[in-house]
Amino acid sequence: MIVGLTGGIGSGKTTVLNFFKAFQNISVYIADEEAKNLMNSSPLLKSQLINAFGKELFVDNTLQRAYLSNLVFKDPKKLQILNEIVHPQVAKHFSEFVALNAHKAYILYENAILFETQNNQFCDCILTVSAPLEDRISRIIHRDQTTRRAVLDRMQHQFPEEKKRLQSNYLIQNTSLPALKEEVYRIHNILTL
């Protein structure tokens, strides 16, 4: 079984993910981390990215994430190009991961843009993490040392939270750590019955 985990930027997905990682009978796939790893390690992806965005994208053979973010989050066409290059490779990698982990109770597939990339269609169940908007903005400003405007720009590229909620099997409200942990354990117990 594939369980999708998503939520808007700053909602607390990483915290929820870390609670899930404690369970030994599941496997966890973090789409964003795997995409970064692939962009840094795949010669094919590197070549395609350099052709699309220029040699400045890699310094000392390492992806310059801030540079890439500045390019794509200001230009929807460039974001689309990035997605068309990276997402098929991540999807292929994920398929291989699923095959290797088929013996687990379920695979938790964390993807911030699960619906936007239509990867929700591969999930048997979807969990969405939710938090108040101002809390989310504050977390991202603090975490990324960025501006409110930059956070709002990034949020603009994600589905509205209401749309995610309507398509989810479980909504995890991030209001306090103890309640969050309790909800993760409750959902895990349901999924492993």
Disulfide bonds with the S-S distance in Angstrom:
none
